[in-house]
Amino acid sequence: MCSRMNTDHFFTTGQLHVSRGEPCEDYALSGAFDTDTVYGAVSDGCSGMEAHTDVGARAICFAFQKALRPRSREPLQAFGPAFFPALKGEFQANHISSDRQDYFASLVGFVANPREAAIYLFGSGAYVLRYADGRHKVVWFEWDGNAPFYLNYCLHEDLYREYVGDIQKGIDDPAHEHFIVFRVAEDGRIRVLESGSLRHEFDSLEQGHVACFRPVDEGIEAMAVITDGIFKMGQVQAPEVVRELLTFEERRGGFVKRRLTQVLEAFAQQGSLPRDDLGIACVWFGAE
């Protein structure tokens, strides 16, 4: 936490992994580099690898933190050309197991101060912007064939060929950036204002995707990066999940952990348990 902003994170195990006695394959991390700059990151280890991808999720979040630290003073320039090789190097250095498949994990992270903020996404995941006027914008990435491009492929070309195939390495297997903007009406119902999708060629995502914002100028009071568990919350639709997750009653200390615990308990009472793991890291810019 820094003097002008609060940041916190939370992650929990989905029911599928609980029923199998498996660990949570999502991870989340947040903190402050100094009194004016905060960061957050989430990762989703790939269950399809049938490996210890919980290790990879942790490794990539801490690699993000290490690679970002010397570049954090100017968020809008933080994810420039030098960041990608730094991230790869730190990710490789964080390997603690010998199985390369343990490191198939996505990444969504942010760096922010009150004036500038940037989000970096590699693979799949989502981010949310909550505006002071009550709007929420949810953005998420999906890959054709449900085969995200993971950072681990950049470390092992043979694994890239084996698990993805040559077609995805070309321009014929793109990802889609989906978005929805909604507002909560006075009666509590969610009103969708806008939705759509953008097609991305592989070349534009090969070193990650970056989105930049100016929180004060744009009226953004909260920004969160989230794994795809928000789309697998029992019978609860993603906009309602987002609304509940980001309705913070107060924003001090572990505000995300307190809110997520309350929300998940409320959903459970409705019979909507998280089917998949969930990870979230959030920064609050707004006034108390």
N, C-alpha and C positions, 0 to 999 in steps of 0.2 A: 504494500500500500504506500502511496506517496501523498504529499500534502494536498494536492488538488484533485486527485482521482483515487478511486478504490478499485482494486482488481482481486479476483478470487477464482477458484476453479473447483470442479467436482467430477468424479466419475463413479460409475456403479456397474455391477454385473447384471446382464440380462438373464431372463429366466431359462433360456435355452442352455446357457453355460452353467447356470446354477444346477439344473436338473441333471447335468452330466458330470458335475463335480469339477468343472473346468474353471480356470482363472479368468478374470476380466481381461479382455484383449484390447480394451480402450484405455487410454491414459490421458491425463490432463495436467497442465503445469502453468503457473502464473507467478508474477512477482514484479519487483521494481528494480531497475538498473540504477536509478538515482531519484532525487526528489521530484523530478519532472517527467520521467519516462517509465512506462510500464510495458509489460509484455505478457502474452499468454499463448498457449499452444495445446492442441488436442491431436491425438492420433488414434487410428483404428487399425489394429492388427488384422490381417487377412485370415479369416477362419478357414477359407478354402485350401490353404496350404497344409492344414493339419500338422502344424508345427507350433513352436513356442513363440508365436508372434506377439505375445504380451511383452516379451523381451525387446522386440523390434520397436513396439510402440513407445516404450520408455526411452530407448536409445535415440529415436529420431526427435523426440521432444527436447531432450537435453542437448542434442546436437544443434537444434534450432536456437536454443538459448545461448550456447557458446558461440555459434557463428554470428549471431545477431549483436551480441554485447558491444563489440568495437564499432558497430555501425548504427547504434540506436539513437544517437543524438539528433539525427535528421530522419524521421520516419519515412518521408516521401522518397528519400534516396537509399533507404536501408537495404532494399532488395534489388539493388543494381547488379551489373554483370559480375562483380566480385563475390556476391553472396552465394551463388550456386556452387562454385568450386569449394568455398569455405564450408558450406553445409555438407557436401559430399565427404570432405576430409574429416569433419567432426563425427559424422555418422559412421564412417569406417572405423575411426578410432574408438567408438563406443561399443564395438562388437565384443561381447563377452562369451558368446557361445560359438561352437564350430560349425553349426548347421546354417548354411546361407539362407535357407527358407525361413528361418526365424525372423528375418528382417524385412519381410513384406508388410509394410505399414504405411498408411496415408499420413498426411500432415496438413493441418490448417493452423496458422499462427498469426499473431498480430504484434505490432509495436505501436505505441501511441503516446502522445502528450496532448494537452487540451487543444492545441492548434492543428496538429497533424496526426494522421493515423494511416497505417497501411496493413493490408492483410495479404498473406502469402499462402497459397494452396498448392499442394503437390499430391495428385491422385484424386481421391474423392473426399467429400465432406461438405460442410455448410457454414455460412455465417449469417448473422442477424444484426440488423440495425434497428434500434428503437429511437424514434424521434420524439422531441418534446411536444409536438402537436398530436401525439397519439398514434401515429402511423408506425407500422412495423414492416420491414422489408426482409424477406428470407431469400437467400441465394444458395443454390446447391449445384453440384456437378455430378453428372452421370455419364458413364462411358458405355459405348456400344458393346454389346456382349457382356456387360457387367464385368469388364476386365480393365480396371484402372491402371494407369501407368504409375508404378511405384518408383521411388528413388532407388530402391535396391537394384532395379534393372540397370541403372546407370553405373553400378559398381561391378556387375557381372553380365557381360554381353551374352554368354552362353545361356544364362537363365532367362534373359530377355527372349532369345529365340525359342527356347523350349516352352515357356509358359504363355507367351503372347503370340508368337508367330510373326512371320514377315509382313503379313497384311496390316497389322496394327502399327508397325514401324513406318509404314507409308502414310499417305494422306487419305486413305479410304476408310479409316476407322476413327472417326472423330469423337470428341466428347461434347456434351450439351450442357450449357449453363442455364439452369432454370431459375425463375424468380417469381415471387408473389409479393404484392404489397397489400396490406389490409389495415383496417382501423376497427377498433372496438366501439360499437355504437352505445348509446346511453342505456339501452335495454340489455347490454352485455353480449349481444350477438356480434359475430365477426362479419364485417362487410369487406369483401374483396374489391379493391380499387383498380388493381392492374395485375396482370400475370403474362408470362411469355417465356420464350427460350431463345438462346443464341447458340449457334453451331460454332465450335472451335476445331480447327485443324490440329493435327498432332504436333506439327512443328511449333505452333504458338504456345504449347503447354510442356514442351520437352524439358524446360528448365523451371517449370512452375508458373503459376498464374498470380498476378499481383493486382490488387485493387486499392486505390488511394482515396482518402477522405480528409475533409477539414471539419472536425466535429463542431466547433463553435460556429463557424460560418454556415454549416448545413443543418444546425439544430439537432445534432445527434446527441442523445443523452446516455445511451448505452450501446455497446458493441460486443458481440459474443461470437466465438468460433465453437462449432458443435459437430460431433460425429453424426453419422446417419441414424443413430438410435432414435432421433426425434421423429422419424417416420415409422417407427415400429413400437409405438406406445399403446399396445392393446387396441381398443376400438377408438381411441382419441385421435382426431385428425391433427396433422402437423401444425396448422395455424393456432389451434387451441393449445397445443403443447407449448409452442413458442410464447404465446401470450402469458400462460401461467408461469413458465420458467423465468420470464423477465419482469414479472410483477413483484418487484422488491419492496417490501414494507419499510425496510431501512437498509442502508448501504455501508455499514461499518464492518470492519473485520471480516469474518467469514460469511459474508452476505449471500454468496452463491450457495455454499454448503447448507446454510439454514433454509433457504428458499427451496432448493431441490429436494431436501429431505421432506419438507412439508408437502410439496406438490406430488412427489412419488407416493407418499402415504395416502393422500387424497385420491389419486388415481387407483391405487390398490383397493381402496374401499369401494370403488365403483367397478371393480373387477378388471381393471386395465393395468396389468403388470407389464413392465418393459420386456419385450420379447428379445431384444438385442441389448448389448452393452451400450452405455451412453457416457459421453464425455463432453464437458463444457468448460470454457474459460471465458471470463467476461470482464470488461472494464466499464465502470460507471463514470460518466463525465458530468452528469446533471447535478444540480444543487440538491442539498438535503431537504 
